[in-house]
Amino acid sequence: MPVETLSRYVTSNSDILSGEPVILGTRTSVRAIVGLWHLGIMPEEILSHLPHLTLAQVFDALSFYLDHQAEINEYIEQNQVPNELVHPSTIAIYKSSSHTSPIK
């Protein structure tokens, strides 16, 4: 189980999410944090969605993403749920929220 430290709080371990970058000591992927950020959720608000993280971890994940966008965007694309599989109530929530929704 080779573990690679990628930044202060971001690591990669082949035994966790097949080596996808995660927050050290968790199974929370950088992709998950970036996904919330792409929805328009401010880093400070991300903590209410992922309360086990610190603000420093969230900012480090976003910084890592900005330096490795192609890699993380590939993970996002590989894990995207097709719109037709998203429950209509979820779509309604995002369309009525103040956040920018990736769901059309």
FENJOQUI-V182058 format. One record per helix or strand of 3 or more residues. SS is the DSSP state (A for helix, B for strand). FROM is the first residue (numbers start at 0). TO is the last residue. Records with the same first field share a line. If there is no record, write none. Layout:
SS = FROM-TO / FROM-TO
This chain:
B = 2-4 / 9-12
A = 16-18 / 29-37 / 42-48 / 54-66 / 68-77 / 82-84 / 87-95
